[in-house]
């Protein structure tokens, strides 16, 4: 399966609600690599790497879990970075 990468920007009330920890757990469940981190403007940025289907499933599960907190999600194509071998929270 072909690996792809997406930068995912989550907007809404996504800081201070366990968003990064839950995102990290869900991404790990799908075998994704990359990171999730809080941004100074109150958004959360994730780099998700894996198959397109698994990235889509991961985002859908995050939306299901945090539906009332997430106002908007923006996806941007990104180059696959082999530096990431697991999914982690960065600061």
C-alpha positions as CSV (number, residue, x, y, z in Angstrom):
1,X,0.0,0.0,0.0
2,X,1.2,3.4,-0.9
3,X,2.1,5.7,1.9
4,X,0.8,9.3,1.9
5,X,1.0,12.2,4.3
6,X,-1.4,14.9,5.3
7,X,-1.2,17.9,7.5
8,X,-4.4,18.2,9.4
9,X,-5.4,21.4,11.2
10,X,-8.2,21.1,13.8
11,X,-10.0,24.3,14.8
12,X,-12.5,24.8,17.6
13,X,-12.2,24.0,21.3
14,X,-9.4,21.5,20.7
15,X,-7.0,22.5,23.5
16,X,-7.5,21.5,27.1
17,X,-9.9,18.6,26.4
18,X,-7.4,15.7,26.0
19,X,-7.4,16.2,22.2
20,X,-3.7,15.5,21.6
21,X,-3.6,12.4,23.8
22,X,-6.7,10.9,22.2
23,X,-5.5,11.7,18.7
24,X,-2.2,10.0,19.5
25,X,-4.0,6.9,20.7
26,X,-6.3,6.7,17.7
27,X,-3.5,7.3,15.2
28,X,-1.5,4.5,16.9
29,X,-4.5,2.2,16.6
30,X,-4.4,2.8,12.8
31,X,-0.6,2.4,12.6
32,X,0.0,5.9,11.5
33,X,3.2,7.8,12.0
34,X,3.7,11.5,12.5
35,X,2.9,13.9,15.3
36,X,0.2,16.1,16.9
37,X,0.8,19.4,18.7
38,X,-0.9,22.5,20.0
39,X,-0.4,25.7,18.1
40,X,-0.2,29.2,19.7
41,X,-3.4,30.3,18.0
42,X,-5.5,27.6,19.8
43,X,-5.6,25.1,16.9
44,X,-4.1,21.6,16.9
45,X,-1.8,20.5,14.0
46,X,-1.2,16.8,13.1
47,X,1.0,15.3,10.5
48,X,-0.5,11.9,9.7
49,X,1.4,9.4,7.5
50,X,0.0,6.1,6.3
51,X,-2.4,4.8,3.7
52,X,-5.0,7.2,2.6
53,X,-7.7,4.9,3.9
54,X,-6.2,4.7,7.4
55,X,-5.7,8.4,7.6
56,X,-9.4,9.0,6.6
57,X,-10.5,6.4,9.2
58,X,-8.4,8.0,11.9
59,X,-9.8,11.5,11.1
60,X,-13.4,10.1,11.1
61,X,-12.8,8.5,14.5
62,X,-11.4,11.8,15.9
63,X,-14.4,13.7,14.6
64,X,-16.7,11.1,16.2
65,X,-15.0,11.4,19.5
66,X,-14.6,15.2,19.6
67,X,-17.5,16.2,17.3
68,X,-18.9,18.9,19.6
69,X,-15.4,20.5,20.0
70,X,-14.2,20.4,16.4
71,X,-15.5,23.3,14.3
72,X,-13.3,22.9,11.2
73,X,-10.7,20.5,9.8
74,X,-8.3,21.5,7.0
75,X,-6.3,18.8,5.1
76,X,-3.2,19.7,3.2
77,X,-1.0,17.2,1.2
78,X,2.5,16.9,2.7
79,X,5.6,14.9,1.7
80,X,6.1,11.7,3.6
81,X,8.9,12.2,6.2
82,X,10.7,8.9,7.1
83,X,12.0,10.5,10.3
84,X,8.7,9.6,12.0
85,X,8.5,5.9,12.9
86,X,5.6,6.2,15.3
87,X,3.0,8.7,16.2
88,X,3.8,11.1,19.0
89,X,2.8,14.3,20.8
90,X,5.3,17.1,20.2
91,X,5.6,20.5,21.8
